[in-house]
Structure formats: C-alpha cells, structure tokens
Amino acid sequence: MKKCIIILSLTLLQGCSIDDNSDGVIQDLAPITSVNIPTSFVASQTYEIVLNYRRPSDCHYFAGLDISQKQNEVTIGVVNHSKTSSSDCSKNGDLSKTTSLNFVVERNDFYIFKFWKGENSVGEDEFIIKKIPISQPDEE
C-alpha cells in the first residue's frame, strides 16, 4: 500500500513540475484615463460605469477589475496581464481600451469613487475622484 502511495505522489509531483514550459503571467494596473459615470444615482438602481484606460503595451490584455469598497468609498483599478515570454511588445500606437461595470446602488446617501489613474513622480497613487449623491426613488 505504501508503494502505491509513493508512486501516486511522485506522479502528481511530476505533473506539477516547474519545467513544464508554461508561460508566466504578469498582472499590472492600467491607468484609467477617463470615466463616464452619472452625476447622481437613485437608490436600489443599477448603473453602467464606463472606464477608458491605457494599456502599458500592446501585449497587455484586460484581466478584470480590482474593486474595493470601504463604507461609501469605492476604489477601482483596471487589471491587465501579459505573458513573461512576450518580447515584441510596442508601447506606441493606440493602446486605449474601454471596459465597463454594472454598479448596484446599495446606499442612501452618497458614494465617493476613486479611479486609479497611475502614480505621480514620487510614486504615490493618483485617482480620478467622483462624488455621486443618492436620491430615493420617489424623489426623482
């Protein structure tokens, strides 16, 4: 029985070898250049927020959104990925892309959205900040 477990373990470890020639993936935040967001929300409604961003190179592809929320503050970043084996990447040309998200309004007062737009010259994060008030459905 021990012999079977050892053989099975060796087979599993061999299948997970780091020498399997698979490409590694790097994830980066892509700077958001502009945002299309309503100037106000109605409670319990869903809104589409459109994000325009710039990829670091033409080898970067959309991987998702990094969204964190703490009370009424929502921070959003666009995540791109590229393969570590990519060597013919261009940082020129039209690297602009657009994505969107559907946001469900769950608060009754306001939201502060912080869209990551990159780092400044001293390495501090900078944001496009939008404060969006919330009205009740009967106040429309």
C-alpha positions in Angstrom: 0.0 0.0 0.0 2.8 2.4 0.9 4.4 1.7 -2.5 1.2 2.7 -4.3 1.0 6.0 -2.4 4.6 6.8 -3.1 4.2 6.1 -6.8 1.0 8.2 -6.9 2.7 11.0 -5.1 5.7 11.0 -7.5 3.3 11.0 -10.4 1.4 14.1 -9.0 4.6 15.9 -8.3 5.9 15.2 -11.8 2.7 16.7 -13.3 3.4 19.9 -11.4 6.9 20.4 -12.5 8.1 24.0 -12.9 10.0 22.8 -16.0 6.7 22.3 -18.0 7.4 25.2 -20.4 4.3 27.1 -19.5 4.4 30.9 -19.8 4.2 33.0 -16.7 1.8 35.9 -16.5 2.4 39.3 -15.1 -0.5 41.4 -13.9 -0.4 45.2 -14.0 -2.8 48.1 -13.2 -3.6 50.1 -16.3 -4.1 53.8 -15.8 -7.7 54.9 -16.2 -7.8 58.0 -18.4 -11.5 58.9 -18.2 -14.7 57.8 -16.7 -18.3 58.0 -17.9 -20.4 57.9 -14.7 -23.8 59.5 -13.9 -23.8 62.7 -11.8 -26.3 61.1 -9.4 -27.8 57.7 -8.6 -31.2 56.6 -7.4 -31.2 54.1 -4.5 -31.6 50.4 -5.4 -30.9 51.0 -9.2 -28.1 49.6 -11.3 -25.8 51.8 -13.4 -23.3 51.2 -16.1 -19.9 52.9 -15.4 -17.7 53.1 -18.5 -13.9 53.2 -17.9 -11.4 54.3 -20.6 -7.8 53.1 -19.8 -4.4 52.9 -21.4 -2.6 49.5 -21.6 1.1 49.6 -20.8 1.9 47.9 -24.2 0.1 46.1 -27.0 1.0 42.8 -25.3 -1.3 43.6 -22.3 -4.8 42.3 -22.2 -7.8 43.0 -19.9 -7.8 40.6 -16.9 -10.5 42.2 -14.8 -11.2 45.0 -12.3 -9.7 45.5 -8.9 -12.6 46.9 -6.8 -12.5 47.5 -3.1 -15.2 49.2 -1.0 -15.0 50.6 2.5 -18.3 52.1 3.6 -19.2 54.7 0.9 -15.7 54.8 -0.7 -15.2 52.6 -3.8 -11.7 52.3 -5.3 -11.5 50.8 -8.8 -8.5 49.8 -10.9 -8.2 48.1 -14.3 -6.0 44.9 -14.2 -4.2 43.9 -17.3 -2.0 40.8 -17.8 0.8 39.9 -20.2 3.0 36.8 -20.6 6.5 37.0 -19.3 7.7 35.5 -22.6 6.3 38.4 -24.6 9.3 40.2 -26.2 7.9 42.0 -29.2 5.7 44.5 -27.4 5.1 48.0 -28.5 4.4 50.9 -26.2 3.4 53.1 -29.2 0.2 53.4 -31.1 -3.3 53.3 -29.9 -3.2 51.5 -26.5 -6.5 52.9 -25.4 -9.3 50.4 -24.4 -12.7 50.6 -22.8 -14.5 48.4 -20.3 -17.5 48.8 -18.1 -19.1 47.6 -14.9 -22.6 47.5 -13.6 -22.8 49.1 -10.2 -25.7 48.4 -7.9 -26.6 51.3 -5.6 -26.9 50.0 -2.0 -26.5 53.2 0.0 -28.9 56.0 0.6 -26.5 59.0 0.9 -23.6 59.2 -1.5 -20.6 57.3 -2.9 -17.0 58.5 -3.4 -15.5 56.7 -6.4 -11.7 56.7 -6.7 -10.5 55.5 -10.2 -6.8 54.7 -10.3 -5.0 56.8 -12.9 -1.4 56.0 -12.1 1.4 57.1 -9.9 2.9 60.6 -9.7 6.6 61.4 -10.0 7.3 60.3 -6.4 5.4 57.0 -6.7 2.2 58.0 -5.0 -1.1 56.7 -6.3 -3.3 59.3 -8.1 -7.1 59.0 -8.7 -9.9 60.4 -10.6 -12.4 61.2 -7.8 -16.1 61.4 -8.3 -18.7 62.1 -5.5 -22.1 60.8 -6.5 -25.2 61.7 -4.4 -28.0 59.2 -4.0 -31.7 60.1 -4.2 -34.7 58.0 -3.3 -36.9 56.5 -6.0 -39.8 58.8 -5.0 -37.5 61.9 -5.2 -36.9 61.6 -9.0 
